[in-house]
Amino acid sequence: MVTAGPHRVAILVYDGVTLLDVAGPAEVFKEANRFGADYRIVLLSPTGAGVTSNLGIRVAVDGAVSSEPPSDTFLVAGSDLYPRAPVPSHLADAARTPAAVAGRVASICTGAFVLAAAGLLDGKRATTHWQVTHELASRCPTCRVEPDAIYVRDGTTYTSAGVTAGIDLALALVEEDHGADLARDVARALVVYMQRAGGQSQFSAPLQGPPPRSPALRTITDLVTANPRGEHSLGELAKHVNVSTRQLTRLFHHELSTTPARYVENIRFDMARALLDQGHSATQAAALAGFPSYESMRRVFARKLSISPAAYQRRFSTARRASGQVPLGG
């Protein structure tokens, strides 16, 4: 854990970059500074010239990647452009060199395509926006793409899903640097400040309350959140952290006031609800969220919301364009 000293965060931007991919994580690091962190945020472009974002807004930068010192954290923002077209060689090159000397490297949403084009995801686990995970797997066949994850860490390389998951990833990096208490303060502040639009499910279930104090329980909650579809029986979870099933049950009851099975169910419920919001069918949502069957998911929805998954989707899902296309958002 880093507790003192400046921490340089460099964000790679380029023409067509999704503005929220830049502003969301930057806001997290800036907010962390209010609580005692010391992040120095710089925006870099391949040439040092300002860029035009996806919204048509010009973004000034602090310099070119080639002229800047190594960063502690190097972030690559995403764009709607490059899941639909090859990443230009100059952009891949702009990511490759600074990533090689950075303390850690991360992509926001479709920024994973830039990392892949630079060869930085070869042989690694990764994720990106749910709409284009198959395309990422096709372009980077040695990469193990995890479509359900909010974010994935493989060594010092991090990748995240859609733009709001970039905020989740930035919070995780802050926690890695400064601990859970500071990260939780930032999360609470941003929940008030960001005011996310109604109908958008919150993927960050662990941020709804204080994180577990027990390292074993933290390991379990991180595991379940990152991969809701995994084998998460009580026995398997206990084996994962080398404790007895009775001890694990006691930890869940004492710290989270729930059982392991109910915690897994709640994470899967949150994921299913988000998938329904994004336009997946109820059957697809059940499978992707890790429910054994659609019927098991339907029972959970009936118990928690008193409506079926289909009724929930009709009432609360985010409005979509008439064409049926859902913007990638990064």
DOMARPA-808972 format. One record per residue: residue in three letters; x, y, z of N, C-alpha, C in turn. Coordinates in steps of 0.02 Angstrom, whole numbers, padded with zeros to 5 digits, always signed. Layout:
N
ALAXYZXYZXYZ;...
END
This chain:
330
MET+00042-00060+00000+00000+00000+00000+00044+00062+00000;VAL+00029+00110-00045+00065+00173-00048+00031+00222+00001;THR+00069+00252+00044+00039+00297+00093+00065+00368+00087;ALA+00120+00380+00052+00148+00447+00047+00183+00455-00019;GLY+00194+00520-00037+00230+00535-00098+00184+00543-00157;PRO+00203+00585-00206+00161+00595-00265+00157+00533-00308;HIS+00101+00524-00340+00089+00466-00383+00065+00494-00450;ARG+00105+00484-00501+00091+00512-00567+00042+00467-00605;VAL-00015+00495-00625-00064+00459-00665-00066+00492-00734;ALA-00047+00455-00785-00048+00481-00853-00106+00447-00890;ILE-00146+00487-00925-00203+00461-00963-00190+00475-01037;LEU-00189+00422-01077-00179+00429-01149-00245+00447-01183;VAL-00247+00503-01218-00306+00525-01255-00288+00533-01328;TYR-00338+00534-01371-00327+00537-01443-00393+00558-01475;ASP-00392+00576-01538-00453+00597-01572-00506+00542-01569;GLY-00566+00562-01549-00621+00514-01543-00626+00482-01475;VAL-00582+00500-01428-00583+00469-01362-00650+00485-01327;THR-00675+00437-01290-00737+00447-01252-00722+00490-01191;LEU-00755+00547-01187-00738+00597-01137-00747+00570-01066;LEU-00800+00531-01055-00813+00506-00988-00761+00454-00967;ASP-00731+00420-01015-00676+00374-00999-00617+00411-00969;VAL-00610+00475-00987-00556+00516-00960-00578+00548-00895;ALA-00637+00580-00896-00659+00619-00839-00678+00576-00779;GLY-00707+00517-00790-00729+00476-00734-00671+00454-00689;PRO-00622+00419-00715-00565+00400-00674-00527+00460-00646;ALA-00520+00513-00687-00484+00573-00663-00521+00602-00603;GLU-00586+00601-00604-00625+00627-00548-00612+00587-00485;VAL-00605+00521-00492-00591+00478-00435-00524+00498-00404;PHE-00472+00504-00445-00406+00521-00418-00405+00591-00388;LYS-00439+00638-00421-00443+00705-00394-00478+00705-00326;GLU-00533+00668-00322-00570+00664-00259-00528+00632-00204;ALA-00488+00583-00223-00444+00550-00174-00395+00599-00144;ASN-00374+00648-00183-00328+00698-00156-00359+00738-00100;ARG-00424+00746-00101-00459+00782-00047-00455+00744+00019;PHE-00444+00679+00014-00442+00637+00075-00370+00617+00094;GLY-00321+00648+00063-00252+00636+00084-00206+00604+00034;ALA-00233+00583-00024-00190+00554-00076-00151+00610-00111;ASP-00105+00592-00154-00066+00641-00191-00056+00617-00262;TYR-00111+00617-00300-00108+00597-00370-00096+00658-00413;ARG-00048+00652-00459-00034+00705-00508-00059+00680-00576;ILE-00112+00708-00600-00146+00684-00661-00122+00724-00721;VAL-00100+00690-00774-00081+00722-00836-00116+00688-00894;LEU-00135+00728-00944-00164+00701-01005-00111+00704-01060;LEU-00101+00647-01093-00050+00643-01145-00082+00619-01210;SER-00057+00644-01266-00079+00621-01332-00019+00593-01369;PRO-00031+00557-01424+00026+00529-01461+00075+00582-01486;THR+00050+00641-01504+00094+00692-01533+00106+00752-01487;GLY+00067+00758-01435+00071+00817-01392+00021+00871-01410;ALA-00014+00860-01465-00066+00908-01486-00132+00891-01451;GLY-00174+00942-01441-00240+00930-01413-00281+00884-01458;VAL-00333+00854-01430-00373+00806-01467-00447+00826-01464;THR-00486+00796-01507-00559+00807-01507-00593+00745-01482;SER-00633+00752-01430-00666+00694-01399-00725+00671-01441;ASN-00756+00616-01420-00814+00590-01454-00872+00639-01454;LEU-00873+00686-01407-00926+00736-01404-00911+00798-01445;GLY-00854+00799-01478-00835+00857-01517-00801+00910-01475;ILE-00790+00896-01411-00758+00944-01366-00682+00936-01371;ARG-00648+00991-01379-00575+00989-01382-00547+00977-01313;VAL-00496+00936-01310-00463+00919-01247-00390+00939-01252;ALA-00370+00985-01209-00300+01005-01206-00260+00952-01169;VAL-00198+00944-01188-00156+00893-01156-00094+00926-01127;ASP-00059+00888-01084+00000+00912-01051+00064+00898-01090;GLY+00059+00855-01140+00119+00840-01179+00109+00776-01220;ALA+00163+00756-01253+00164+00694-01292+00190+00638-01248;VAL+00168+00578-01262+00191+00521-01222+00266+00512-01226;SER+00296+00530-01283+00368+00519-01292+00410+00568-01253;SER+00381+00624-01232+00420+00676-01198+00409+00678-01123;GLU+00369+00633-01097+00351+00634-01027+00389+00581-00987;PRO+00401+00594-00924+00434+00543-00882+00389+00484-00869;PRO+00415+00428-00846+00374+00369-00831+00319+00385-00780;SER+00264+00353-00788+00208+00363-00743+00202+00304-00695;ASP+00173+00317-00637+00158+00263-00590+00098+00223-00614;THR+00049+00259-00641-00010+00227-00670-00021+00256-00740;PHE-00025+00213-00789-00036+00234-00859-00104+00207-00881;LEU-00151+00253-00895-00219+00235-00914-00229+00249-00988;VAL-00263+00203-01022-00282+00212-01092-00357+00216-01095;ALA-00383+00274-01114-00455+00283-01120-00481+00249-01184;GLY-00546+00238-01186-00576+00203-01243-00608+00249-01294;SER-00635+00219-01345-00668+00255-01399-00716+00208-01435;ASP-00770+00236-01462-00815+00196-01504-00783+00175-01569;LEU-00728+00207-01588-00699+00197-01654-00668+00129-01664;TYR-00628+00107-01614-00583+00052-01629-00608-00018-01616;PRO-00664-00028-01585-00693-00095-01592-00719-00106-01663;ARG-00732-00051-01698-00761-00056-01766-00709-00049-01821;ALA-00648-00032-01802-00594-00024-01851-00528-00043-01818;PRO-00477-00061-01857-00412-00076-01827-00382-00015-01792;VAL-00346-00028-01738-00312+00026-01702-00252+00049-01745;PRO-00247+00114-01759-00190+00138-01799-00123+00122-01765;SER-00073+00109-01805-00008+00090-01777+00021+00145-01733;HIS+00009+00208-01751+00038+00262-01711+00006+00264-01642;LEU-00057+00245-01636-00090+00245-01571-00066+00185-01529;ALA-00059+00127-01561-00032+00069-01525+00039+00084-01501;ASP+00079+00116-01543+00148+00134-01523+00148+00183-01465;ALA+00099+00228-01464+00096+00279-01411+00080+00247-01344;ALA+00048+00189-01345+00033+00154-01282+00089+00107-01262;ARG+00124+00079-01310+00172+00025-01296+00231+00049-01254;THR+00263+00103-01273+00324+00125-01239+00311+00148-01168;PRO+00264+00193-01156+00252+00214-01086+00227+00157-01042;ALA+00190+00111-01072+00165+00054-01032+00223+00011-01008;ALA+00276+00007-01048+00332-00036-01030+00369-00011-00968;VAL+00364+00054-00954+00402+00082-00897+00356+00106-00842;ALA+00291+00097-00850+00244+00119-00798+00240+00068-00742;GLY+00222+00093-00682+00213+00047-00626+00156-00001-00637;ARG+00101+00024-00667+00045-00018-00685+00010+00014-00744;VAL-00025-00027-00783-00057-00006-00845-00130-00026-00840;ALA-00175+00019-00863-00246+00004-00860-00281+00032-00921;SER-00335-00001-00941-00377+00025-00995-00447+00036-00968;ILE-00480+00086-00996-00549+00100-00980-00591+00079-01040;CYS-00639+00035-01027-00686+00013-01078-00648-00012-01140;THR-00662+00017-01199-00632-00008-01261-00559+00014-01270;GLY-00531+00048-01220-00459+00059-01221-00421-00006-01222;ALA-00454-00061-01204-00422-00127-01207-00400-00144-01278;PHE-00435-00117-01328-00416-00131-01397-00349-00099-01414;VAL-00335-00042-01384-00270-00009-01393-00215-00051-01360;LEU-00229-00073-01299-00180-00116-01265-00168-00180-01305;ALA-00221-00209-01331-00213-00271-01370-00172-00259-01433;ALA-00185-00203-01467-00148-00188-01528-00074-00176-01513;ALA-00060-00153-01453+00010-00141-01433+00043-00204-01407;GLY+00006-00260-01405+00034-00323-01381+00036-00328-01305;LEU+00001-00284-01271+00005-00282-01199-00044-00328-01163;LEU-00088-00360-01202-00135-00408-01172-00119-00480-01191;ASP-00066-00491-01228-00049-00559-01250-00039-00605-01190;GLY-00076-00660-01189-00069-00709-01136-00100-00689-01070;LYS-00138-00634-01069-00166-00609-01006-00242-00613-01005;ARG-00269-00608-00945-00341-00603-00935-00360-00530-00944;ALA-00420-00518-00972-00441-00449-00984-00516-00446-00994;THR-00542-00385-00993-00612-00374-01009-00619-00308-01046;THR-00679-00296-01071-00696-00233-01104-00772-00227-01104;HIS-00799-00179-01141-00871-00170-01144-00904-00235-01167;TRP-00961-00251-01136-00994-00315-01150-01013-00325-01223;GLN-01025-00269-01259-01046-00277-01329-00990-00301-01374;VAL-00927-00291-01355-00872-00305-01401-00821-00353-01372;THR-00841-00392-01322-00793-00441-01294-00773-00493-01346;HIS-00820-00513-01388-00804-00563-01439-00753-00535-01489;GLU-00761-00471-01506-00714-00440-01552-00644-00435-01521;LEU-00641-00419-01457-00575-00417-01424-00543-00486-01424;ALA-00582-00538-01410-00556-00605-01410-00531-00625-01479;SER-00565-00601-01531-00545-00617-01599-00479-00582-01617;ARG-00471-00520-01595-00411-00483-01612-00351-00504-01570;CYS-00365-00529-01510-00310-00549-01465-00322-00621-01443;PRO-00310-00669-01488-00328-00738-01474-00292-00770-01414;THR-00235-00742-01394-00200-00770-01336-00225-00740-01270;CYS-00269-00691-01276-00296-00658-01216-00359-00695-01193;ARG-00365-00705-01129-00425-00736-01100-00474-00680-01081;VAL-00524-00670-01123-00572-00615-01113-00627-00639-01066;GLU-00640-00599-01014-00691-00616-00964-00748-00566-00971;PRO-00801-00585-01006-00854-00537-01023-00896-00513-00965;ASP-00897-00550-00909-00941-00532-00854-00908-00487-00802;ALA-00842-00480-00806-00806-00445-00753-00816-00370-00758;ILE-00817-00337-00700-00817-00264-00697-00748-00239-00716;TYR-00698-00268-00687-00630-00255-00707-00589-00318-00692;VAL-00532-00323-00726-00489-00381-00719-00418-00357-00706;ARG-00386-00388-00657-00316-00375-00645-00276-00437-00663;ASP-00224-00428-00703-00177-00481-00718-00108-00453-00708;GLY-00079-00468-00651-00014-00438-00633-00022-00363-00624;THR+00016-00325-00663+00011-00252-00659-00030-00223-00716;THR-00068-00265-00750-00111-00243-00804-00184-00248-00783;TYR-00221-00194-00793-00292-00192-00773-00334-00172-00834;THR-00391-00203-00840-00439-00183-00892-00507-00179-00860;SER-00550-00135-00888-00616-00126-00859-00670-00131-00913;ALA-00731-00139-00891-00789-00142-00936-00808-00071-00956;GLY-00874-00058-00963-00897+00007-00987-00874+00065-00943;VAL-00891+00126-00964-00862+00186-00935-00871+00191-00859;THR-00930+00174-00835-00940+00178-00762-00897+00126-00727;ALA-00882+00071-00760-00836+00022-00730-00765+00050-00727;GLY-00750+00100-00769-00686+00134-00763-00681+00172-00697;ILE-00737+00197-00673-00738+00229-00607-00727+00176-00553;ASP-00759+00119-00561-00748+00064-00513-00674+00043-00512;LEU-00644+00038-00571-00573+00020-00574-00530+00072-00540;ALA-00543+00135-00553-00504+00188-00522-00511+00185-00446;LEU-00571+00171-00421-00580+00163-00348-00538+00105-00322;ALA-00536+00051-00360-00496-00007-00339-00422+00011-00337;LEU-00399+00051-00385-00329+00072-00384-00314+00117-00325;VAL-00361+00161-00309-00353+00203-00250-00350+00160-00187;GLU-00393+00110-00183-00391+00066-00125-00325+00029-00121;GLU-00300+00007-00178-00236-00028-00179-00180+00018-00153;ASP-00185+00082-00169-00133+00129-00148-00140+00153-00076;HIS-00202+00165-00056-00213+00201+00007-00261+00166+00056;GLY-00285+00107+00038-00326+00070+00085-00401+00080+00075;ALA-00439+00036+00108-00511+00034+00099-00546+00096+00126;ASP-00522+00123+00181-00557+00179+00212-00557+00240+00167;LEU-00500+00256+00139-00497+00314+00095-00537+00302+00031;ALA-00531+00243+00003-00569+00227-00058-00644+00231-00045;ARG-00665+00208+00014-00737+00211+00030-00760+00284+00038;ASP-00717+00326+00066-00735+00398+00071-00744+00428+00001;VAL-00699+00410-00045-00704+00434-00113-00768+00409-00145;ALA-00783+00345-00136-00843+00316-00167-00906+00351-00141;ARG-00908+00362-00077-00966+00396-00048-00974+00466-00075;ALA-00918+00501-00081-00921+00569-00107-00944+00570-00179;LEU-00921+00523-00219-00940+00522-00290-01012+00499-00300;VAL-01036+00457-00256-01107+00437-00262-01151+00499-00257;VAL-01133+00543-00210-01172+00605-00202-01159+00652-00261;TYR-01096+00657-00282-01076+00706-00332-01097+00686-00402;MET-01088+00621-00419-01100+00600-00488-01174+00596-00505;GLN-01216+00575-00457-01289+00570-00470-01303+00533-00536;ARG-01285+00470-00538-01295+00431-00599-01369+00427-00617;ALA-01383+00423-00680-01452+00426-00704-01492+00366-00680;GLY-01557+00377-00668-01601+00323-00647-01604+00268-00699;GLY-01612+00207-00674-01617+00150-00720-01550+00119-00736;GLN-01495+00151-00717-01429+00122-00729-01407+00084-00667;SER-01400+00019-00675-01383-00023-00617-01312-00009-00594;GLN-01301-00013-00530-01236-00004-00501-01201-00072-00499;PHE-01145-00078-00536-01107-00141-00535-01068-00148-00470;SER-01054-00093-00435-01009-00096-00379-01043-00117-00315;ALA-01067-00179-00312-01103-00201-00252-01061-00196-00189;PRO-00996-00211-00190-00957-00206-00128-00953-00135-00100;LEU-00965-00084-00141-00961-00016-00116-01024+00006-00080;GLN-01075-00038-00076-01136-00020-00042-01126-00016+00033;GLY-01073-00044+00059-01059-00042+00130-00986-00050+00141;PRO-00964-00047+00204-00893-00056+00218-00868-00124+00194;PRO-00808-00127+00167-00781-00192+00145-00765-00235+00205;PRO-00764-00300+00197-00748-00344+00253-00679-00330+00281;ARG-00672-00337+00346-00606-00328+00378-00563-00389+00369;SER-00594-00447+00368-00556-00509+00363-00526-00517+00293;PRO-00460-00530+00288-00430-00541+00222-00462-00599+00185;ALA-00480-00652+00221-00512-00709+00188-00578-00689+00158;LEU-00617-00650+00195-00682-00630+00170-00675-00581+00112;ARG-00625-00537+00116-00612-00492+00060-00595-00531-00003;THR-00555-00583+00005-00537-00624-00053-00599-00655-00084;ILE-00644-00680-00042-00705-00712-00067-00750-00662-00101;THR-00762-00604-00071-00807-00556-00101-00779-00529-00167;ASP-00714-00519-00171-00683-00498-00234-00690-00552-00287;LEU-00681-00614-00267-00687-00670-00313-00757-00675-00343;VAL-00806-00671-00300-00876-00678-00323-00896-00619-00366;THR-00875-00559-00346-00894-00499-00385-00862-00501-00454;ALA-00800-00523-00459-00765-00524-00523-00791-00578-00569;ASN-00818-00632-00541-00840-00688-00583-00903-00719-00553;PRO-00961-00687-00561-01022-00714-00532-01040-00784-00558;ARG-01016-00802-00618-01034-00867-00647-00993-00925-00621;GLY-00945-00910-00579-00901-00964-00554-00936-01012-00508;GLU-00900-01066-00491-00925-01115-00444-00916-01087-00373;HIS-00970-01064-00344-00966-01030-00280-01007-01064-00226;SER-01005-01130-00224-01036-01166-00170-00999-01150-00105;LEU-01031-01163-00048-00999-01149+00016-00933-01187+00022;GLY-00933-01250+00001-00873-01290+00006-00817-01263-00036;GLU-00832-01242-00098-00780-01216-00143-00753-01150-00118;LEU-00797-01107-00092-00773-01043-00066-00728-01053-00006;ALA-00748-01097+00039-00707-01111+00099-00639-01139+00079;LYS-00640-01184+00030-00577-01214+00007-00531-01161-00024;HIS-00561-01111-00057-00521-01060-00091-00479-01021-00041;VAL-00503-01011+00019-00465-00972+00069-00441-01016+00127;ASN-00448-01082+00118-00421-01130+00167-00448-01120+00237;VAL-00515-01113+00241-00549-01111+00306-00605-01162+00304;SER-00632-01178+00362-00689-01224+00364-00752-01189+00341;THR-00800-01228+00319-00864-01199+00298-00898-01163+00357;ARG-00890-01191+00417-00920-01160+00476-00888-01092+00489;GLN-00821-01089+00484-00786-01026+00496-00806-00974+00444;LEU-00811-00993+00381-00830-00946+00329-00901-00921+00340;THR-00945-00964+00359-01014-00944+00373-01016-00894+00431;ARG-00975-00906+00483-00972-00860+00539-00946-00792+00517;LEU-00895-00791+00474-00867-00728+00450-00920-00688+00412;PHE-00957-00720+00369-01009-00686+00331-01063-00658+00378;HIS-01082-00698+00426-01135-00676+00472-01111-00617+00514;HIS-01049-00621+00538-01023-00570+00584-01010-00504+00548;GLU-00981-00507+00487-00960-00445+00454-01010-00419+00404;LEU-01047-00463+00372-01093-00442+00319-01166-00455+00335;SER-01179-00487+00391-01248-00502+00413-01286-00541+00359;THR-01252-00588+00328-01285-00630+00277-01248-00696+00275;THR-01270-00740+00231-01237-00804+00221-01197-00803+00156;PRO-01150-00848+00148-01113-00850+00084-01160-00860+00024;ALA-01208-00904+00031-01254-00917-00024-01295-00855-00042;ARG-01318-00819+00009-01358-00760-00005-01315-00704-00035;TYR-01252-00699-00014-01207-00650-00044-01197-00664-00118;VAL-01184-00726-00135-01176-00745-00205-01239-00729-00244;GLU-01296-00745-00215-01360-00732-00248-01369-00657-00260;ASN-01350-00615-00211-01359-00543-00218-01314-00515-00274;ILE-01252-00540-00278-01208-00518-00331-01236-00538-00399;ARG-01260-00599-00404-01289-00622-00468-01352-00583-00485;PHE-01391-00565-00435-01452-00525-00446-01433-00457-00474;ASP-01383-00424-00443-01361-00359-00467-01336-00363-00539;MET-01298-00416-00554-01272-00424-00621-01329-00437-00671;ALA-01376-00480-00653-01432-00494-00697-01473-00432-00711;ARG-01484-00392-00660-01523-00331-00668-01487-00283-00716;ALA-01421-00278-00709-01382-00236-00754-01386-00262-00826;LEU-01381-00327-00834-01385-00356-00901-01453-00344-00933;LEU-01505-00348-00894-01572-00333-00919-01576-00260-00940;ASP-01546-00216-00901-01545-00145-00917-01509-00132-00984;GLN-01459-00174-00998-01419-00165-01059-01452-00196-01120;GLY-01508-00232-01111-01545-00258-01168-01540-00333-01178;HIS-01507-00370-01135-01505-00442-01141-01574-00471-01126;SER-01588-00527-01156-01650-00563-01139-01644-00591-01069;ALA-01701-00609-01039-01700-00637-00971-01660-00702-00969;THR-01665-00743-01021-01627-00806-01023-01553-00793-01026;GLN-01533-00745-01069-01462-00727-01074-01437-00698-01008;ALA-01476-00655-00976-01455-00625-00913-01445-00678-00860;ALA-01490-00727-00857-01483-00780-00807-01418-00818-00817;ALA-01402-00835-00880-01342-00873-00893-01279-00832-00880;LEU-01277-00770-00903-01218-00728-00895-01205-00709-00823;ALA-01259-00703-00784-01252-00683-00714-01236-00743-00668;GLY-01240-00804-00695-01220-00862-00655-01277-00899-00622;PHE-01340-00882-00637-01395-00920-00608-01398-00989-00640;PRO-01414-01041-00601-01418-01108-00629-01470-01114-00685;SER-01522-01073-00682-01575-01076-00732-01614-01011-00731;TYR-01653-01001-00783-01696-00942-00783-01744-00944-00725;GLU-01771-01003-00709-01820-01008-00656-01790-00987-00589;SER-01728-01005-00576-01696-00985-00513-01689-00909-00510;MET-01673-00877-00567-01669-00804-00568-01738-00774-00558;ARG-01789-00803-00589-01857-00776-00583-01879-00776-00510;ARG-01862-00829-00473-01882-00833-00403-01849-00778-00362;VAL-01786-00763-00378-01751-00710-00341-01782-00642-00356;PHE-01798-00629-00419-01831-00566-00437-01898-00560-00402;ALA-01935-00615-00401-02001-00613-00368-01995-00598-00294;ARG-01944-00626-00262-01935-00615-00190-01911-00545-00175;LYS-01866-00519-00217-01836-00454-00202-01877-00396-00228;LEU-01908-00404-00286-01942-00348-00319-02017-00359-00328;SER-02039-00420-00316-02110-00438-00325-02132-00432-00398;ILE-02085-00437-00444-02101-00438-00515-02054-00487-00549;SER-02072-00507-00610-02030-00553-00648-01974-00514-00682;PRO-01921-00549-00705-01868-00514-00742-01895-00477-00803;ALA-01942-00507-00839-01969-00474-00898-02007-00411-00879;ALA-02045-00414-00824-02081-00354-00802-02033-00300-00780;TYR-01980-00320-00746-01929-00271-00725-01900-00236-00786;GLN-01884-00275-00838-01853-00246-00897-01900-00197-00932;ARG-01964-00214-00935-02013-00169-00966-02019-00104-00926;ARG-02016-00108-00860-02028-00049-00819-01968-00005-00810;PHE-01909-00035-00801-01852+00003-00775-01791+00006-00820;SER-01789-00030-00875-01729-00029-00916-01720+00039-00948;THR-01658+00057-00962-01643+00121-00992-01671+00124-01062;ALA-01698+00182-01080-01726+00191-01147-01672+00180-01200;ARG-01691+00148-01254-01643+00134-01308-01664+00169-01372;ARG-01616+00176-01416-01630+00208-01479-01676+00164-01521;ALA-01713+00196-01566-01761+00158-01607-01726+00105-01649;SER-01664+00117-01666-01627+00069-01708-01609+00007-01669;GLY-01614+00010-01603-01594-00048-01563-01521-00047-01543;GLN-01484+00004-01565-01413+00006-01548-01403+00039-01480;VAL-01363+00009-01438-01346+00038-01374-01275+00065-01379;PRO-01265+00130-01367-01197+00158-01372-01149+00122-01327;LEU-01088+00113-01352-01037+00080-01313-01017+00122-01253;GLY-01014+00186-01261-00995+00228-01205-00921+00223-01188;GLY-00880+00202-01233-00808+00202-01218-00773+00144-01245;
END
